[in-house]
């Protein structure tokens, strides 16, 4: 089998299109309602559709207690406790802005959240640790690569794994291009256009799968990374290496062993960003990465189940010292506000002093979820996840409708020998197959239709009346992770759905409801299987 080729993007630095975005700051914030704020202060992906009321990830901006939520590898609808926390903060903001500027209130609240986030992550005792907030994981990649970026004479090379496993917008962000038609602070942009005055970063993207969707050997991926890094350093270039822990389908790549070895070989040429935007890390693992001098990208909107778009970039002391005095290109002003940064950083002083209250409320909601999760003893977390994984994997492997994607063991042994809960898989990806007629895989379009129907109460719908589906399964509205492209089967392009454990589900399970959580997961799979078996695809 032939592996898909690495995609190395070398931009034409003499003719590449640039765009300057004029920036006057976001409009005066409207604090009259929580839901609209939760859908503000991000790029176009956060916008709510005028008909469905959902964003690009299928989430609304207020709770939906009747939805069985297993979509945390993509995004989750906000919970009732998290929405209440956001409401309380909005109330405090309404009072505060009567006596202070919105920007001053925003900065003070973010400083509070900065302290609480590192405490909840279990790393507050790490001297010199700094945190920068951003609207999304994509914004974090943009900011980090621009801080590390090079010049026309010696452009930095950013190395990442396949965007299908991370994010479609990440290559554009790493290369200093606008990745959406809107910036986080509300300015229009031309998607794909280079930012005027941005630092030069070329991007190499490594394939993770063969053409049939099976994973390439980790050793082959590591060897490719090593070759790219070695060649770039030999040419006098800096390298911005991204280690994903974990990806959309639950992969760590390149291996921590590979990245640690390269950092030891080239300590002055290689910067490392750990893309932990899924936030499926135990505190011991996060600490170990930071102690190696790696930057770590987190979001509150995946495993933690806060509302869509809440990012944070952690800088260990060594990285903070290097980057604290650097200035982001002016073109990034529409992406970041002064309060998002520690006050001592040079770039903070150059950014507009404005408020992004949408980001503030989303992080407050995420922190509410994280507080509850961190209150659960880690042994209880591990016990539930181990049982949950066993039941889900057994269901997926025993039904011909499902073809689970093989995922390697989560191996961080080169980084830490602590056996924490994050070594247990929490993302379960599978391709749907017709159970009869040769087990042909569903196409991407058919899988997307199943994904949509899973979220609908089928009782009473003409197409499903009398179809023999149990009422409790038919009425179940459940959300799985959005389909992820994973190669082809028998000449057909296919996608995988993902059933995910999350912090919110773990909190529910460890307060006496483990059986109910597991039963909902199995019911979601039952409904998916029935949709495939009864369909006329």
C-alpha positions in Angstrom: 0.0 0.0 0.0 1.2 3.5 -0.8 1.1 6.2 1.8 -0.3 9.5 0.9 2.5 12.0 0.2 3.5 14.7 2.7 2.0 18.0 1.7 4.8 20.6 1.9 3.5 24.1 1.2 6.2 26.4 -0.1 4.6 29.8 -0.6 5.8 32.2 -3.3 7.2 35.0 -1.2 7.4 37.5 -4.1 3.9 37.1 -5.5 1.8 35.7 -2.7 -1.4 37.6 -2.1 -1.5 39.6 1.1 -4.3 41.4 2.8 -4.3 44.2 5.3 -7.3 44.2 7.6 -8.2 47.6 9.1 -9.1 47.3 12.7 -11.1 49.5 14.9 -12.0 47.0 17.6 -15.2 45.1 18.2 -18.5 47.0 18.6 -19.6 48.0 22.1 -20.5 44.7 23.8 -24.2 44.0 24.4 -24.5 42.4 27.8 -28.3 42.1 27.8 -28.4 38.3 27.0 -26.1 35.4 27.5 -26.9 33.2 24.5 -25.9 35.8 21.8 -22.7 36.5 23.7 -21.8 32.8 23.7 -21.9 32.9 19.9 -19.9 36.1 19.6 -16.2 36.9 19.6 -15.0 34.1 17.3 -14.6 33.6 13.6 -17.3 32.6 11.1 -17.4 29.0 12.4 -19.2 30.2 15.6 -22.0 32.0 13.8 -25.5 30.6 14.4 -27.4 29.6 11.3 -30.5 31.7 11.0 -32.8 28.7 10.4 -31.5 25.9 12.6 -30.0 28.1 15.3 -26.8 25.9 15.2 -23.2 26.7 14.6 -21.0 24.9 12.1 -20.4 22.1 14.7 -24.2 21.5 15.3 -24.4 23.2 18.6 -26.9 25.8 19.9 -26.0 28.6 22.4 -28.3 27.4 25.2 -28.7 24.1 27.0 -30.5 21.0 25.5 -31.0 18.6 28.4 -32.7 16.1 26.2 -29.7 15.6 23.9 -27.4 12.6 24.6 -24.1 14.3 24.2 -21.2 12.1 22.9 -19.6 14.6 20.5 -16.9 16.1 22.6 -14.2 15.4 20.0 -16.0 18.1 17.9 -18.0 20.3 20.2 -20.8 20.0 22.8 -24.0 22.0 23.5 -23.5 24.0 26.7 -24.8 22.3 29.9 -27.3 23.9 32.3 -24.7 24.4 35.1 -22.2 25.9 32.7 -24.9 28.2 31.2 -25.8 29.3 34.8 -22.2 30.1 35.5 -22.0 32.2 32.3 -25.3 34.0 33.3 -23.8 34.8 36.7 -20.7 36.3 35.2 -22.8 38.3 32.7 -24.7 39.8 35.7 -21.4 40.8 37.4 -20.2 42.3 34.1 -23.3 44.4 33.8 -22.7 46.0 37.1 -18.9 46.3 36.6 -19.1 48.2 33.3 -21.2 51.0 34.8 -18.1 52.1 36.7 -15.2 50.9 34.5 -14.4 50.6 30.9 -15.3 47.2 29.3 -11.6 46.6 28.5 -10.6 47.0 32.2 -13.3 44.7 33.3 -12.4 42.1 30.7 -8.7 42.2 31.6 -9.4 41.8 35.3 -11.8 38.8 34.8 -9.3 37.1 32.4 -6.5 37.5 34.9 -8.7 35.7 37.4 -9.4 33.0 34.9 -5.7 32.7 34.1 -4.9 31.9 37.7 -7.8 29.5 38.1 -7.0 27.6 34.9 -3.4 26.9 35.8 -4.6 25.8 39.3 -7.2 23.5 37.8 -4.5 22.1 35.5 -2.4 21.3 38.5 0.6 23.3 37.3 0.3 26.6 39.3 3.5 25.8 41.1 5.6 25.8 38.0 7.7 29.0 38.2 7.4 31.3 35.3 4.4 29.6 33.6 2.4 32.1 31.5 -1.0 31.7 29.7 -2.4 33.5 26.7 -6.1 33.3 25.8 -7.4 33.0 22.3 -10.8 32.4 20.7 -10.0 28.9 19.3 -7.3 26.3 18.9 -6.8 27.6 15.3 -6.1 31.1 16.7 -3.6 29.5 19.0 -1.7 27.9 16.1 -1.7 31.3 14.3 -0.4 33.2 17.4 2.2 30.6 18.3 3.6 30.2 14.8 3.8 34.0 14.4 5.8 34.3 17.6 8.2 31.6 16.4 8.1 32.7 12.7 11.1 33.6 10.6 12.0 35.9 7.7 12.1 35.8 3.9 15.7 34.8 4.1 15.2 31.9 6.6 11.5 31.1 6.9 10.5 28.8 9.7 9.2 25.4 8.8 6.1 24.3 10.7 5.6 20.5 10.8 2.1 19.1 11.5 0.2 15.9 11.0 -2.7 15.5 8.5 -5.3 18.3 8.9 -8.0 15.6 8.9 -6.7 14.7 12.3 -6.3 18.2 13.7 -8.3 20.9 11.8 -8.8 22.0 8.3 -7.9 25.6 9.1 -4.7 24.8 10.9 -2.3 24.9 7.8 -3.6 28.4 6.9 -3.2 29.6 10.5 0.3 28.2 10.8 1.4 29.9 7.5 0.1 33.3 8.5 -3.0 33.3 6.4 -6.5 34.3 7.3 -8.3 31.0 8.0 -11.9 32.4 8.0 -14.0 35.3 6.6 -14.1 36.8 10.0 -11.5 37.3 12.7 -12.0 36.7 16.4 -12.6 40.4 17.1 -15.2 40.8 14.3 -13.2 42.1 11.3 -13.9 40.9 7.8 -11.1 38.9 6.1 -10.4 37.1 2.8 -10.0 33.5 3.7 -6.7 32.1 2.4 -5.1 35.6 2.0 -1.7 36.1 3.5 -1.6 38.6 6.4 0.3 41.8 5.5 3.6 42.0 7.4 3.2 38.5 8.9 6.2 36.4 9.7 7.1 33.8 7.1 6.2 30.2 7.9 6.2 27.3 5.5 4.1 24.3 6.4 4.8 20.5 6.0 1.8 18.3 6.5 2.3 14.6 7.1 -0.1 11.9 6.1 -1.2 9.7 9.0 -3.2 7.1 7.0 -2.8 5.0 3.9 -5.2 5.4 1.0 -7.5 2.7 2.5 -7.7 4.6 5.8 -5.4 2.3 7.8 -2.8 4.0 10.0 0.7 4.3 8.8 3.3 2.8 11.2 4.3 5.3 13.9 7.9 4.6 13.1 7.4 5.7 9.5 5.8 8.9 10.6 8.6 9.6 13.1 11.2 8.9 10.5 9.6 11.4 8.1 9.5 14.0 10.9 13.1 13.4 11.7 14.1 13.8 8.0 12.2 17.1 7.6 13.6 18.5 10.8 17.2 17.5 10.0 17.0 18.9 6.5 15.5 22.2 7.7 18.1 22.7 10.3 20.9 21.9 7.8 19.5 24.8 5.7 19.7 27.2 8.7 16.0 27.3 9.2 14.1 27.1 12.5 11.5 24.4 13.0 8.1 24.8 14.7 7.2 21.2 15.4 3.6 20.3 16.5 3.0 17.1 18.6 -0.7 16.3 18.6 -1.9 14.7 21.9 -4.6 13.6 21.0 -6.0 13.9 17.5 -9.6 13.8 16.3 -9.6 10.0 16.2 -7.5 9.6 19.4 -3.9 9.4 18.1 -0.7 10.8 19.5 1.7 11.9 16.6 4.6 12.2 16.2 5.6 10.1 19.1 6.8 11.9 22.3 10.0 9.8 22.0 10.7 11.2 18.5 10.0 14.8 19.5 12.1 14.6 22.7 15.0 13.2 20.8 14.8 15.9 18.1 14.6 18.6 20.8 17.7 17.2 22.5 19.6 17.2 19.1 18.5 20.7 18.1 17.7 22.6 21.3 18.3 26.0 19.7 16.6 25.3 16.4 13.4 23.5 17.3 10.3 24.9 19.1 7.6 22.4 20.1 3.9 23.1 20.4 1.8 20.3 22.0 -1.6 20.4 20.3 -3.6 19.2 23.3 -6.7 21.1 22.1 -8.8 18.0 22.9 -7.7 18.5 26.5 -7.6 14.7 27.1 -4.6 15.0 29.4 -4.2 14.2 33.1 -2.4 16.9 35.1 0.7 14.7 35.4 1.0 14.6 31.5 0.5 18.3 31.1 3.1 19.0 33.7 5.6 16.7 32.0 5.2 18.5 28.7 5.7 21.9 30.3 8.7 20.7 32.2 10.3 19.7 28.8 9.9 23.3 27.7 7.1 22.6 25.3 4.3 25.1 24.7 0.8 23.5 25.2 -2.4 24.5 23.4 -5.7 23.7 25.2 -9.3 24.4 24.6 -12.3 24.3 27.0 -14.7 23.2 24.3 -13.7 19.5 23.5 -13.2 17.0 26.4 -14.1 19.7 29.0 -17.4 20.3 27.1 -17.5 24.1 27.4 -19.2 25.9 24.5 -17.4 26.2 21.2 -14.4 28.5 21.0 -12.3 28.9 24.1 -8.5 28.5 23.7 -5.5 28.9 25.9 -1.8 28.7 25.2 0.5 27.7 28.0 4.2 28.9 28.0 6.7 27.2 30.3 9.2 29.6 31.8 11.9 28.9 29.1 9.5 29.7 26.3 8.0 32.7 28.1 11.4 34.2 28.5 12.1 33.8 24.7 8.8 35.2 23.5 7.8 37.7 26.2 9.7 40.5 24.4 8.5 39.7 20.9 5.9 41.7 19.0 3.1 40.1 17.0 2.7 41.5 13.5 0.2 44.3 13.3 -2.0 42.1 11.1 -2.9 40.0 14.1 -4.6 42.8 15.9 -8.0 41.7 14.8 -7.3 38.3 16.4 -6.2 39.2 19.9 -7.0 41.7 22.6 -4.6 43.2 25.1 -6.3 41.5 28.0 -5.7 38.1 26.4 -2.0 38.4 27.3 0.0 38.7 30.5 0.5 42.4 31.1 4.3 42.2 31.0 4.4 40.9 27.4 5.5 43.4 24.7 2.8 42.4 22.3 0.1 43.1 25.0 1.1 46.7 25.0 0.8 46.9 21.2 -2.7 45.4 21.0 -6.0 47.2 21.2 -7.4 47.5 24.7 -10.8 46.0 23.9 -13.2 43.4 25.4 -14.2 40.1 24.0 -17.0 39.2 26.4 -18.0 36.2 24.3 -14.7 34.5 24.9 -14.9 35.5 28.6 -18.3 33.8 29.1 -17.3 30.7 27.2 -14.2 30.3 29.4 -16.3 30.8 32.5 -18.6 28.0 31.3 -15.7 25.8 30.5 -14.1 26.4 33.9 -17.4 25.4 35.6 -17.2 22.0 33.9 -13.5 21.7 34.7 -14.1 22.5 38.4 -16.6 19.7 38.6 -14.3 17.3 36.8 -11.2 18.0 38.9 -13.2 17.3 42.0 -13.5 13.7 40.9 -10.6 11.5 42.3 -8.4 10.3 39.4 -8.8 6.7 40.4 -12.6 7.0 39.9 -12.1 8.7 36.6 -9.8 5.8 35.5 -12.2 3.1 36.8 -15.2 4.5 34.9 -13.3 5.1 31.7 -11.8 1.6 31.7 -15.3 0.1 32.1 -16.9 2.5 29.5 -14.1 1.7 27.0 -14.6 -2.0 27.4 -18.3 -1.9 26.9 -18.2 0.5 23.9 -15.4 -1.4 22.2 -17.2 -4.7 22.7 -20.3 -3.3 21.1 -18.4 -1.9 18.1 -16.4 -5.1 17.5 -19.4 -7.4 17.8 -21.8 -5.8 15.2 -21.0 -6.0 11.5 -22.5 -2.6 11.0 -19.5 -1.1 12.7 -15.8 -1.2 11.7 -13.8 0.4 14.5 -10.8 2.4 13.4 -7.7 0.9 14.9 -5.9 3.3 17.2 -2.4 2.6 18.7 -2.0 2.5 22.5 -1.6 5.9 24.0 2.1 5.7 24.6 3.8 8.6 26.5 6.4 6.4 28.2 9.3 8.5 26.9 7.7 11.5 28.6 6.4 10.2 31.9 6.0 6.8 33.6 2.9 7.9 35.5 0.0 5.6 34.6 -3.0 8.1 34.7 -6.5 8.0 33.3 -5.3 9.7 30.0 -3.8 6.4 28.9 -7.3 5.0 28.5 -9.0 5.8 25.1 -11.9 8.2 25.3 -12.6 8.6 21.5 -14.1 5.6 19.7 -14.1 6.1 15.9 -15.9 3.7 13.5 -16.9 3.4 9.8 -20.5 2.3 9.1 -21.1 -0.7 6.9 -24.1 -2.2 5.4 -24.6 -5.4 7.3 -25.6 -7.4 4.3 -24.5 -7.6 0.7 -20.8 -7.8 1.2 -20.5 -5.3 4.1 -20.0 -2.3 1.8 -19.0 0.9 3.6 -21.3 3.8 3.6 -20.2 6.8 1.6 -19.3 10.1 3.2 -22.6 11.5 2.2 -24.5 8.5 3.7 -22.5 8.7 6.9 -23.3 12.4 7.2 -27.0 11.6 6.8 -26.8 9.1 9.6 -25.0 11.7 11.7 -27.8 14.2 11.2 -30.7 11.6 11.8 -29.1 10.6 15.1 -30.0 14.0 16.4 -33.7 13.8 15.4 -36.6 12.3 17.3 -37.9 9.8 14.7 -41.2 9.0 16.4 -44.1 10.2 14.3 -42.0 11.0 11.2 -43.7 9.4 8.1 -40.5 7.8 6.8 -40.0 5.9 10.0 -43.6 5.1 11.1 -44.0 1.3 11.5 -40.3 0.7 10.9 -39.9 -1.6 13.9 -37.6 0.7 15.9 -38.2 0.7 19.7 -39.8 3.9 20.8 -37.1 4.7 23.2 -34.4 4.4 20.6 -36.4 6.2 17.9 -37.0 9.2 20.2 -33.4 9.3 21.4 -31.7 12.5 20.2 -27.9 11.9 20.3 -24.9 13.7 19.0 -21.7 12.0 18.0 -18.5 13.6 16.8 -18.8 14.9 13.3 -17.7 12.5 10.5 -13.9 12.5 9.9 -12.6 11.6 6.4 -10.5 8.4 6.7 -9.5 7.3 3.2 -11.5 4.9 1.0 -13.0 1.5 1.0 -13.6 -0.4 -2.3 -13.2 2.8 -4.3 -15.6 4.8 -2.1 -14.4 7.8 0.0 -15.5 7.1 3.6 -15.8 8.9 6.9 -15.8 7.8 10.5 -18.2 8.8 13.3 -16.9 9.2 16.8 -18.5 8.4 20.1 -16.6 10.2 22.9 -16.3 10.2 26.7 -16.1 13.6 28.2 -15.5 15.4 31.5 -19.2 16.1 31.8 -20.1 12.4 31.3 -17.4 11.3 33.8 -18.8 13.7 36.5 -22.3 12.3 35.9 -21.1 8.7 36.0 -19.0 9.0 39.1 -21.9 10.5 41.0 -23.9 7.3 40.8 -25.1 7.3 37.2 -22.4 5.2 35.5 -25.0 2.6 34.3 -27.2 5.4 32.8 -24.2 7.0 30.9 -23.2 3.7 29.5 -26.7 2.8 28.5 -27.1 6.0 26.6 -23.9 5.4 24.7 -25.1 1.9 23.7 -28.5 3.3 22.8 -26.8 5.8 20.5 -25.0 3.0 18.8 -28.2 1.0 18.5 -29.9 3.9 16.7 -26.9 4.3 14.4 -27.0 0.5 13.5 -30.8 0.6 13.0 -30.5 3.6 10.7 -28.0 1.8 8.5 -29.9 -1.5 8.5 -33.2 0.0 7.7 -32.1 2.6 5.2 -32.4 2.6 1.5 -28.9 4.1 1.0 
